[in-house]
Amino acid sequence: MDRVEQMYQAVKQKILNLELNPIQPIDEKALVRETGGSLTLAQQALERLAKEGFVVKQRGRWLIAHSATASTLREIFDVRTTLEGMCARLAAERITPEQVQRMEQLLNDFERVLKTEDNKALLIVDHQFHGLMYEASGNRFLARALEEMYTLVYRLSFFALDRMGSVRGNVEEHRHILEALKEGDARSAERLVQQHIAHFQSMIEGLL
């Protein structure tokens, strides 16, 4: 594999893994530092990626193509919606009183952080809430797959933090999900989680 190909594969992987900020120009010098290449190689790789629709050049700066980010996001949410629905069903059947107590504490944390308008802190609490539900499913393989997808979505969410408006409705959805889990209502838990994910997907797509 020649050096241009190596740079091309490295940058393409960063785009597919959502490691590059999709709403800011690509930092070519950072790419060089991270890949050990050169600015010339980075330019050649970006030119090739542009032909494939991954990046676009505007006013002399390279940007991630919106279609590339949107396509990756759809793929993630297609799978996440199904698997997290399954996770909620299992969690409704298997959740322990101790796990319920921990999730109720996270609802209190949501309320506390909402008052600070700190969206970064909200994302951290959201991650903990979903992680507890993954744990409550009792299925390590399902939890691992969902954690990997959550990490990818978290990256995108983090890039858009300063553009997020009120997420009060999103927080209330967590409360309804927990009620279904506590009641052992597997069908409602699945439906509520899938609606929650669809709402979040729409919000992120609108910001990017």
C-alpha positions in Angstrom: 0.0 0.0 0.0 1.5 3.3 -1.1 1.6 6.4 1.2 -1.3 8.2 -0.6 -3.4 5.1 -0.2 -2.5 4.9 3.5 -3.5 8.5 4.1 -6.7 8.0 2.1 -7.7 5.0 4.2 -6.8 6.8 7.4 -8.9 9.9 6.7 -11.8 7.9 5.3 -11.9 5.8 8.4 -11.9 9.0 10.6 -14.9 10.2 8.6 -16.8 6.9 8.8 -16.0 6.7 12.6 -17.3 10.3 13.0 -14.0 11.3 14.5 -13.9 14.6 12.5 -16.1 17.5 13.3 -18.8 17.6 10.5 -19.6 21.3 11.0 -16.0 22.7 11.0 -13.3 22.8 8.3 -11.0 19.8 8.4 -7.7 20.5 10.2 -5.2 19.2 7.6 -2.2 19.9 9.9 -3.9 17.7 12.6 -4.4 15.0 10.1 -0.7 15.1 9.3 0.2 14.9 13.0 -2.2 12.0 13.6 -1.3 9.9 10.5 2.4 10.7 10.2 2.0 11.8 6.6 2.5 15.2 4.9 0.3 18.1 3.8 0.8 17.0 0.2 -0.4 13.5 1.0 -3.4 14.9 2.9 -4.4 17.0 0.0 -4.1 14.1 -2.4 -6.2 11.9 -0.1 -8.9 14.6 0.3 -9.0 15.2 -3.5 -9.8 11.4 -3.9 -12.4 11.5 -1.1 -14.0 14.5 -2.8 -14.5 12.5 -6.0 -16.3 9.8 -3.8 -18.5 12.4 -2.1 -17.0 12.2 1.4 -15.7 15.8 1.4 -16.3 19.1 -0.3 -14.1 22.1 -0.8 -15.5 25.5 0.0 -13.6 28.8 0.1 -10.3 26.9 0.0 -11.2 24.7 3.1 -12.2 21.1 3.1 -15.4 20.1 4.9 -17.1 16.7 5.6 -19.9 16.4 3.0 -23.3 16.5 4.7 -24.5 13.5 2.7 -21.6 11.4 4.2 -22.5 12.3 7.8 -26.2 11.8 7.1 -25.6 8.4 5.5 -23.5 7.2 8.5 -26.0 8.5 10.9 -28.9 6.7 9.2 -27.0 3.4 9.2 -26.3 3.7 13.0 -29.8 4.6 13.9 -31.3 1.9 11.7 -29.5 -0.7 13.8 -29.7 1.2 17.1 -33.4 1.6 17.0 -34.0 -2.1 16.6 -31.4 -3.2 19.1 -32.2 -0.7 21.8 -35.9 -1.7 21.5 -34.9 -5.3 22.1 -32.7 -4.1 25.0 -35.7 -2.3 26.6 -37.8 -5.4 26.3 -35.2 -7.5 28.1 -34.6 -4.8 30.7 -38.3 -4.6 31.6 -38.2 -8.3 32.3 -34.9 -8.4 34.1 -34.2 -5.1 35.8 -33.3 -5.3 39.5 -34.5 -2.9 42.3 -31.0 -1.7 42.7 -30.8 -0.8 39.0 -34.1 1.0 39.2 -32.8 3.0 42.1 -29.7 4.0 40.2 -31.8 5.1 37.2 -34.1 7.1 39.4 -31.1 8.9 40.8 -30.0 9.7 37.2 -33.5 11.3 36.6 -32.7 13.6 39.6 -29.3 14.3 38.0 -31.1 15.2 34.8 -33.2 17.8 36.6 -30.2 19.2 38.4 -28.2 19.6 35.2 -31.1 21.0 33.3 -31.0 24.1 35.6 -27.4 24.7 34.7 -28.1 24.6 30.9 -24.9 22.5 30.6 -25.5 20.3 27.6 -22.2 18.5 27.9 -23.2 17.4 31.5 -26.6 16.3 30.1 -24.9 14.1 27.6 -22.9 12.4 30.3 -26.0 11.7 32.4 -27.8 10.5 29.2 -24.9 8.1 28.6 -25.2 6.7 32.1 -28.9 6.2 31.8 -28.7 4.3 28.6 -25.7 2.3 29.9 -27.7 1.2 32.9 -30.5 0.0 30.7 -28.0 -1.9 28.6 -26.7 -3.5 31.8 -30.3 -4.3 32.9 -30.9 -6.3 29.7 -28.6 -9.0 31.1 -27.1 -9.5 27.6 -23.4 -8.6 27.4 -23.2 -8.9 23.6 -26.2 -6.6 23.1 -24.8 -4.1 25.6 -21.5 -4.1 23.9 -23.0 -3.4 20.5 -25.2 -0.6 21.8 -22.3 1.0 23.7 -20.3 1.1 20.5 -23.1 2.8 18.6 -23.8 5.2 21.5 -20.2 6.2 21.4 -20.5 7.1 17.7 -23.6 9.1 18.3 -22.1 10.8 21.3 -19.3 12.1 19.1 -21.8 13.7 16.7 -23.8 15.1 19.6 -20.7 16.6 21.2 -19.9 18.5 18.0 -23.4 20.0 18.0 -23.6 20.9 21.7 -23.4 24.6 21.4 -26.3 24.5 18.9 -28.7 22.4 21.0 -31.8 24.1 22.3 -33.9 22.9 25.2 -33.8 19.2 25.8 -36.5 19.2 28.5 -38.7 16.9 26.3 -35.9 14.5 25.8 -35.4 14.3 29.6 -39.1 13.6 30.2 -38.9 10.7 27.7 -36.4 9.1 30.0 -38.9 9.3 32.9 -41.5 7.5 30.9 -39.1 4.8 29.8 -38.1 4.1 33.4 -41.8 3.9 34.4 -42.3 1.2 31.8 -39.2 -0.7 33.0 -40.4 -0.5 36.6 -43.8 -1.8 35.7 -42.3 -4.7 33.7 -44.2 -3.5 30.6 -41.8 -4.8 27.9 -43.9 -3.7 24.9 -44.3 -0.1 26.2 -40.6 0.1 27.1 -39.7 -1.0 23.6 -42.0 1.5 22.0 -41.0 4.4 24.2 -37.3 3.8 23.6 -37.7 3.6 19.9 -39.7 6.9 19.9 -37.0 8.5 22.1 -34.3 7.5 19.7 -36.3 8.7 16.6 -36.7 12.1 18.3 -33.0 12.3 19.1 -32.1 11.4 15.6 -34.3 14.1 14.2 -32.7 16.7 16.5 -29.1 15.7 15.6 -29.9 15.6 11.9 -31.3 19.1 12.1 -28.2 20.4 13.8 -25.7 18.9 11.4 
